[in-house]
Amino acid sequence: MSEESPAPPAPSGGAGTPDRRRKSGLRDSLFMAVLALAAFAVGFGLFNGWVMPQLIHGTGEVQVPDLANLTFEQAEAALQPTGLVLSRAGERFDPGVPRGFVLSQDPPAGTPVRGKRRVLVTVSLGEEYSSVPELFGESRRSAQVLLERAGLRVGGITRAPSDQVGQDLVGGSDPPAESVLPRNSPVALLVSTGPGPEEYVMPDYTGREIGGVRRQLEAMGFRVLVPPAAPSVGSIVAQAPPAGSRVSRDAQIVLQATSRVIR
């Protein structure tokens, strides 16, 4: 009986086998994927946290300063360190802001803008003034319209006699024509009630005969009262009102002749 030869040993499955090589390649690929993902996360974090702010703020972005209560020249100096450029957009009257000072600005204070941006400002002309128009001879309504057109208003009306202008017409104003006033100031009007009583300048009657002077004054409309006991003849030694006084036609005049007062 013949002996059987031993069977050849089975493969030990060493490193060189195909299965082991496949497993090793899979692990390497997974490691590289994880490494790439980690690198992406780190790169994204750096870009978002450092690169983007540098791109934004590295363009010279600044905040617009507050230019209120500054003159145009002071506002220019305030903008100089920021690189912004000041321009005058216009001018406007404003009683609350002195002439030459900034009234408003665009963009507003605190606005973030890129460098070299133009900042527009409106500059105050200060309080607006108006000249009183000539109102002599105008009606009340016409005077009111002229004042309103000039930026003024009627402040009050005084009525008085006037020989220079007709009844219900303006004979003057206070302040007078061509006066310069702040806008919307009141102007008082003097309105005529017509001619006033005729006035007379008293002459010097001293030494004149009292009878003739009395008749003359009474003919002119004056009241000369003579006391019952006073003589109607003699020379005047005193008079009231005195010479040079202005008296109306209905005034009372007292004359004294010799030692008596003649009324």
Secondary structure, DSSP 8 states (H G I E B T S, - for coil): --------------TTSHHHHHHHHHHHHHHHHHHHHHHHHHHHHHIIIIIHHHHHHTT--EE----TT-BHHHHHHHHGGGT-EEEEEEEE--TTS-TTBEEEEES-TT-EE-TT-EEEEEEE--S-EEE----TT-BHHHHHHHHHHTT-EEEEEEEE--SSS-TTBEEEEES-TT-EEETT-EEEEEEE-S----EEE----TTSBHHHHHHHHHHTT-EE---TTS-S-SBEEEEES-TT-EEETT-EEEEEETTEEE-
